Structure formats: structure tokens, C-alpha cells
Amino acid sequence: MNHELFMQRALQLALLGQGHVAPNPMVGCVIVHNGRIIGEGWHRQYGQAHAEVNALNSVTERHLLPESTVYVTLEPCSHFGKTPPCADRLVQEGVKEVIVCNDDPNPLVAGRGLNKLRQAGIQVQTGMLAQKGRELNRRFFTWIEQQRPYVILKWAQTADGFLAGPDYQPVPISGPLAQRLVHRWRSEEDAIWVGTHTARTDNPRLNVRAWTGRNPLRIIPDRTLSLPPDLHVFDGSQPTLVFTEKEREPGPNLTYATLSDWSLTTMLADLKTRNIQSVLVEGGTRLLESFLAESCWDEIRLFRSPAFLKKGIPAPHFTAKQVLRERVGVDELTVWQGAEGRWHGV
């Protein structure tokens, strides 16, 4: 059988869970008998059935399971969490073989699921399309292995390299398709982060409007609690977290995190304790430059508009590996990745 073809299908299914399963990883599963797919499933929603269970439940020809191969993008879990162990269910069904894309680095699993399968006499193969699996679940692997959220920096700049007008005056740059794509991105990440200056001058809502999906946690650093309370970010419509050095009682959908160490790494470590697996940093300029200066980022998503501004605030400069370049309406989108594992010890 073409093992890579079926694993690729499992990876496609896993992606359907994006924006719905964090802090769990995205997982897809395909069940094959003699080269024919007899069951498929993916992890659809955090707290609900995992991919393996959904795939097994989709099989109508259950008598074929003992002669079938299961392709799953992540090691089946071996512990009781919000659902029973998937490894136990595979053993119960008596499948012949399980082929896995990635081992699970979660200490609660970490090889135990594979051992359960092997001890039950099930053939196990690991590492099938492993790099593609790590790319798919890069947020999860970063969160578990480096104990911090995966950080995405995003901005739009003009053809002549500006991202704001003189004196940081906000100006429209990207086109409608790019703006809609950004709202989809917001629905896919756990949190969205903007600086104090942007919160005050732009008064953004930081929600999902041009797409269907959940609103992310809003993150605002406000060291001295100087932001006015009538800003949209304090409207109570979605969870909001304010980093500050002062004490303040929480409000409706509003939490204050008092920090004595005012650094990005400390803030990111705090977010890890709150189960925030990924962060989309949308600006402004000063905040983006802070993330770049401290090398506190994993991915950059940059829109270039065909428009010229001629003067204003220059876009940040950086060095990274470009992994994507495509047109989004009138704009050009480029995606850049930093070196994996740059933050060991955070």
C-alpha cells in the first residue's frame, strides 16, 4: 500500500480541527483495508472524541478491522483526560497495524501509547511524514517542548516600506481580501496581542468579524494602567488579559496579570500557564520591533500593498527564511520562519 498517500490524507483531515481543539493538537486518522479506506476521522472539538475514536466509529464493515491498518498523525493517547485512552480503543478493536506520523512529546503520553499497542501484538511504525506532522502541529510542539506559545508577527506595509503615517497615524494599507484572511487567522489562534499605543490610538476590537470562528483572547500590555476604560478592548465581549505592574481587580471577561519582570519572555511564560498555545501579534510598530529585537517570534506574515505612502513610520527589518509567497487580492503575502528551538529555557 502507499503509506505516504494515506498519511497525507490523515494530515489533511487533522487540519480541519484548526481553531477548535487547542490546547490539544490537531490529529487526523484514516483506516485502510487492502488499499481501501473504510474509516476516517479527526479531532473536531476540544473535550470531545479524538481522531482515532471518530475514525473507528465511522467504520461500517467492522469485521474488517482486525485486518486493517490505522494511519494516525500523532501517537494515540494512553491516559484518561477528557476522553478515554485512544490506545485502549485500538487494542479493543484488534486492529492489525498502526502507522504514526509523530510521537507525542506530552509527558502524559511520551511513548506509552505506542508501548500499549506493541504489547497487545499490534504492529507499529512511526515517523511517516514526520516533518509535515511537526509543521502542522508546530504550535503544539512549541508549547510542549519549549514551554511557551507559538508567536506569529503580522503586519501590512506599503510598497515603499511604511506601515503607518507620520507620528504613527493609522492609515489603511491592505485590501479587503487580505483583511478577511486576517480575520480567519484570528479565529485559528488562541490569542491576539497589540501594544498600548495601538490600543489607545486605533481603538481596535480584535475580534473575528469577516470570518466564522471563535474570538481569540485579547492581550494588552498596560504597564501603568493608563488606558481609558471606554476602549473596545474593555467592552467585555470576549476574554481580555492586561499585563501590568499594578494591582487591579478583574472585571467582566477581563483579567489583570501583575508582573514584576516586564519582559516578553516573562509574559509568554505567563501565557503558557494559561494554556495559551499560540499568539498573533498585530502591532503596533513598537511592539513588533520589541519581539524582533528579543528574537521572540516563530513566524512572520507580511502583506505588501501596491500603494505608496512616501513618508511615515518605516516597517521593521528582519532576517529570516521565506517559506511562502502568493497574491491575496491586490496584496502580496510573504511568510517567514525563524529558527526552530531558538528559545530553549524560556
N, C-alpha and C positions, 0 to 999 in steps of 0.2 A: 504493500500500500504506500501511497505518497504521504508519508507522515507530516512533512512540512506543509502540504496543502491543507490538511485537516487542522493543524495547529494554527495556521494563518486564519482559518475560519473561526477558531476559538478566540483569537485575538480580536477579530472584527466584532464578535459578539460581546466581548468584555467591554469594549469602548462604549457600548450602549448604556452602560451604567454610569458614565461620567456625569458628575454633578449630583449624583443621587446616593452614593454609597460611602463616601468619606465619613469617618477616618478609615474605613475598610478599603482594601484595594479593589480595583476593577478586575473581575475574573469571568472568563468565558469557558464553556465546556461543550465538547462535541463527542457523541458516542457513535462508533462505527462498527458495523458487522460486515465482513467480507467486502470492504471497499464502499459500503453504502451507509450513509448517515441515517441512523434510526432515532436519534435524540439530540436535542440542543437546549442550551440554557445559559443564562448569565445572571450575575448578582444584580438584581434590579433596584433594591432599596435597602439602605442600612437598617438592620434589625430584622430583615426578612430572610427567606431561604437563600442559601448560597447557590452558586452556579451549578455545582455537581448535583445537588438535590433537584433543582429545576430541570436539568437535563434528564436525570433518571425518571422524574415524574412525567416527562413528555414522551417516554418510550411506550408504545402500544404493544409491540411484539416482545414482551418481557421475557419470553423463553429464550431469546437470543442473547441476553445479557451475559451468561457465562462464557460465551464465545466472542465477546465484543471487546474492543479497545476504547478506552476513555482518554480523550485529549483534554487537558485542563491547563490553563495558563499559569496557575500558581499551586504550589503544594497544598493538597487537601488538609483542612484544619483537623486537629486531633484533640481539641479541648471543647468544653461546654462554655459557650458565651451566650449570645442572644439566641443562638440556634445550636442543635446538637452537632457533634463532630461529623464532618463530611467523610472522613476516612472510614469511620464505622459504617456509614451507609453503603459505601462502595464494597466493603468487606461483606456486609449483609447481602448485597445483591449478587456477590460472587463473580464480579467481572474478571475477565482473563488478564487484562493488561491495562496499566495506567501510564500514559506518557505526559510528562510535566515540562512546562516551559521554564519556570523559575522555582527554586527552593524559596520557602518563606523565611525571611530573616527575623520575624517576630519571635521573641524568646518563648512565647506560649506554644509555638509550633516547632520551628527550627529543626526539621528532620524527623520529628516524632510521627508526623502523618505518613511519611514515606516508610518509616520502620513498621508502622502498623500494617501497611499494605503488604510489605515483604514478608512479615511474619505470618500473614494469612495465606501466603503462597501466590500472591498476585505479582506478575512481572511488572517491574518499574523501570522506566527510563527517564532521565532528567536532562535538562539543558537544551531542549528542542526550541530553536529560535530564541535563545535566552536574551540576546541583546535587544531584540524587538520587544520582548516582555518587560525588560527593565525600562525601556523608553516609554512604553505605555504607562507603567506604574511608577514613573520617576518621582512623583510626589510621595507616594507611599514608601519607596525605598529610602528616599532622603529623610523622611520623617522618622523611620525606624532606625536606620543606620547612623544618621548624623544628629538625631535628636533635635530637629528644628524643622520649620516649614520650608517648603519649596517656594522660592521667591522669583516672581516674574515682574520685570520692569516693563512698563508700556508708555509710550508717548507718540505724539504726532508732530512732525516738523515740516516746514515749508521747503521748497526746492532749493532755497538759498540758506537753509540751515538754521531757521529760527523756530522756536516753539511758543513764544509769547511776544506781545508787543512791548514797546518801551515801558519801563517801570513795572514790568510783569503784568501789563494789561492783557486780559484774556482775549483771544481772537479765534474765530472758527477756522480750523485748518483742514481736517479730514472730511471726506464726503459722506453721504448718507449710508452707503453700503459698509464702509469702514466703521461708522458709528454703530450700526446694527450688529456687526461682528463683535465689537467690544462688549455689547450687552450680552451676547452669547457667552463670551469669556467670563463675564462677571458671574453668570449662572453656574459655571463649571468650577469656580474656585471657592474656597472656604471663606476668604476674607478679602476686602479691598481696603487699601491704605492710601491716604493723602496727607499732606503736610498741613500745619496750622495755617500758613499763609493762604493756601489753596482753599481750605475750608472757609476762611473768612471772606476772601475776595470773590471766589467763584460761587460760593454757596451751593455746592453740588448735592444731589440727592443720594448718589452712589447706590442706586438700586437697579433692578432689571425691568426695563420698560419695553424695549424694542425686540424682546425675545420672551419665550415662555420658560420659566425656571425659577429656582429659589433665589431670594436675595442673599448676598453674602454678608458676613459680619463687617460692619464699618469700623475702621481703626483710625483714630485721630491722635497724634501726639500733641498735647497742650500742656507744656511744662508748668506754666503759672496759672492755668485755668482762666485764660484771658478771653476765650471765645465767647461771643454773645449767645445766650440760651435760645434765641429765636431762629438759629440756623436750621436748615433742613436736616442736618445730621443728628439733631437733638429732638426730632419730631416724634420719636417713639415708635415709628412704623416698622423698624427692623432692629435686630440686635446691634448695639454700638459699644465699642470699647475705647476709652480715653486713657492714654498713658500720661501720667502727670507726676510731679514731685510733691503735690499737696494732697491732703486728705479731703474726701468729699463723699457724702452718702450717695448710693446708687439711686437712679430714677427708673421710670418705666422703660424697659428694654435698654437701659443704659448702665454700664459698669465702668468704674474708675479703678485703674491699676496704678498704685502708688509705687514708684521706683526711686531708689536712691542712686543707682547707677544708670545714668542717662546715655545709654549706648544702644545701637541697633541690635547687637548680639544679645544683650540682656532682654530687650523687648521680644526678640524672636524666641528666646528660651522661654519666656513667659507664655507666648502663644502656644508653644509645644505642650505646656501643662494644661492648656485649654482645649486640646485636641484639634488645633488648627493645623491642617496638613499643608495648605497652600495659601499664598498671598499674592494678590495682583496689586502692584504699586503703580498708581496712576498719576503721581506727581504731587506737588509741582516740581519746578526745576531744582530747588534747593534739596528737597528730599531725594530726588533721583540722584543728584550728584553725591549725596551722602552715602547712598547704597553703593554707588560705583567706587567712591573713594575708599570705602572699607571692604571692597570686594564681597559685599553681602548680597549676591544675586546668583541665580542659576540660568536665567533665560531673559532675553530682551526681545520685545515685539515692537517694531518701529514702523510707523506709517510715514511715507514721504508724499506730500501733496505736490501737485504741479504748480501751485500758486507761489508767488514771490511776495515777501513782506518788506524786504530792503533794509529794515532796521528793527531792532528788538532784542530779546533775550536769546542768546545762542543756545542751540541744543547741546546736550552733554557729548563728550568724546569718550570713546571706549575702544578696547581691542578684544576681539572675540572671534569665534568660529561661526561663520554664517551657515545655517542649515536649511534655510528656505527663502525663496524669493518669488513673489507672484503678484498679480494685479488684483486689487479689490476695488472694483468700480474705477474711479479716476485716480486712486491712490496706488502706491507700490508698498507692499508689505514685505519686510525682511525680518527673519527670526534668527537670533544669535544665541549660542550657548556658551556658558563658561565651563571651566574645567570641573569635572565631577569630583566631589570629595574635597573641595577647597576649604571647607570649614570644619575639619576634624577637631573635636574637642569643645565645640560650642555647647 
